[in-house]
Amino acid sequence: MVAPTEKSAHVVAPAYADAIGLGIIAVELTILFCWLVPDDGTRVIAGIVAYGVLVWLALSMWHGKHAAKFSDAYDWAKLFVGSILVGSLFLALT
């Protein structure tokens, strides 16, 4: 008989934590698109596509095979600062 293995915290995260995170992404993306994207009829479609990509990325980071790389707040803080720097770089290049 095989003994059950202990699940990591990344695997047994409650569904409401995902819902809160995805809701925050939706609010941030809505604010960003209303502020930066012109309302020429493509804002809604571009927002839906962007939200889908961000949901896929977020869920794969939270629950994917590389989720253990982001095991504490320090790792997430580095990722946050890195994303701000990369976003600023792309904004400066446009």
C-alpha positions in Angstrom: 0.0 0.0 0.0 1.3 3.5 -0.9 1.3 6.1 1.8 -0.5 9.3 1.0 1.9 12.1 0.3 1.5 15.5 2.0 0.2 18.1 -0.3 2.0 21.4 -0.5 0.3 24.7 0.4 0.3 25.6 -3.3 -1.8 22.6 -4.2 -4.5 22.9 -1.5 -5.0 26.7 -1.8 -8.7 27.5 -1.3 -10.7 28.5 -4.4 -11.7 31.8 -2.8 -8.0 32.8 -2.8 -7.9 32.3 -6.6 -11.2 34.2 -6.9 -9.9 37.2 -5.0 -6.7 37.2 -7.0 -8.5 37.0 -10.3 -10.9 39.7 -9.2 -8.0 42.0 -8.3 -6.5 41.4 -11.7 -9.8 42.3 -13.4 -10.1 45.5 -11.4 -6.6 46.6 -12.1 -6.9 45.7 -15.8 -10.2 47.7 -16.1 -8.6 50.8 -14.5 -5.5 50.4 -16.7 -7.5 50.0 -20.0 -9.9 52.9 -19.2 -6.9 55.1 -18.5 -4.5 54.1 -21.3 -6.5 52.4 -24.2 -8.5 54.7 -26.5 -12.2 53.9 -26.8 -12.1 53.1 -30.5 -14.3 50.0 -30.4 -11.5 47.5 -29.6 -11.0 48.3 -25.9 -13.4 45.6 -24.7 -12.0 42.9 -27.0 -8.4 43.8 -26.2 -9.4 43.8 -22.5 -10.9 40.3 -22.7 -7.9 38.9 -24.5 -5.5 40.6 -22.0 -7.5 39.3 -19.0 -7.5 35.8 -20.5 -3.7 35.9 -20.9 -3.2 37.3 -17.3 -5.5 34.6 -15.8 -3.6 31.9 -17.6 -0.3 33.3 -16.4 -1.5 33.9 -12.8 -3.0 30.4 -12.4 0.1 28.8 -13.9 2.3 30.7 -11.5 0.1 30.0 -8.5 -0.5 26.3 -9.2 1.9 25.2 -11.9 4.9 23.0 -11.6 7.1 26.1 -10.9 4.9 27.4 -8.1 7.5 26.3 -5.5 9.9 29.0 -6.9 7.6 31.6 -5.4 7.4 30.2 -1.9 7.6 33.3 0.2 6.8 37.0 0.1 10.4 37.9 -0.7 10.2 36.0 -4.0 6.9 37.6 -4.9 8.4 41.1 -4.0 11.2 40.5 -6.4 8.8 39.4 -9.1 6.7 42.5 -8.5 9.6 44.9 -8.7 10.9 43.1 -11.8 7.5 43.5 -13.5 7.4 47.2 -12.7 10.9 47.6 -14.2 10.1 45.7 -17.4 6.8 47.5 -17.8 8.6 50.9 -17.4 11.1 49.8 -20.0 8.5 48.9 -22.5 6.6 52.1 -21.8 9.8 54.1 -22.3 10.4 52.4 -25.6 7.0 53.3 -27.1 
